[in-house]
Amino acid sequence: MEQTAVNVLTAILIAAISAWITVQLSLRRFRTEKWWERKVDAYSRVIEALHNSKAFSDQYLHATYQGRELSEERQAELRLRARAARDDILKAMDVGAFLFSKEALDRLKQYQKDEEDASKHESWHDHLESDWAAANNCLKDIIAISKKDLRTT
């Protein structure tokens, strides 16, 4: 009888330890997956903001090359998108500091500097080309960095 009780207690102890380990592993996996989802969302927002930022210069340059002007409505829309993009990128740099890799944050800081340099051009056309290049290069780099950081390649 005593051996049966020891066996039952041993089985219960083993089951309890196994259940605890299983729960801990499940919680760890859940946290990891949620963290990964948050990083994907943060990178997606920055990529979208860089796209919107690039669209401003792209649309103006495209119109210039075609020898036409953008409508007032389109200009207003592009300015609004560009402003929102800039705000999103600045926010991502602050809020995303714990989500983004150091490489991504450094690249966004470089983009901010490149944007400031683009605004120093005296020629509107030179400004647009520099602004487009800054956004386009950062966009390409952030996509590559995000793939590496998220281990999707």
Steps between C-alpha positions, in 0.01 A plus 500: 500500500779738593680436166176578311466833680862587416440407135182711487672798663796462264267488200312808624826687560631410154168603340501831688860578401428402138189719495691794650781465244247474216321815618829690531609397152159595358509839668854562373394410146190721528708797619755445225230486233329814633832683514573396140154622391562838664834530322338411166235766559760762595716428194190500277399844627846642438517348152159648419609840635816492288290411198271796568797727551651388170166551322518876563822548304412228251174664398654848470797368301275297273284805428812712435640245255167498317490880491180531701397625841319314771152615591456695823306207646776254414766731642303534823455124522872436442601759761262344750634148431860620520438675833326192640785281373758720669304486826466121473873459443589725793251314719642166389848615596378584850242232568665230293834534675428179689360321193747591226853375470782747561576481128143606413507789747837616367365487145193705595726757668706517180177551304407788727839660432466438125158667507646804673779515242244479217319804636820707468495491120418831341347344191154343541594229249825418683307490827248257352767272356695497826184445703391214271843336521504526880159335532563239231839393639368485855198301385720240331729480802217472753338221299829307500561571870148394594535172310820428685362610837180301457689206351272479198778429250 
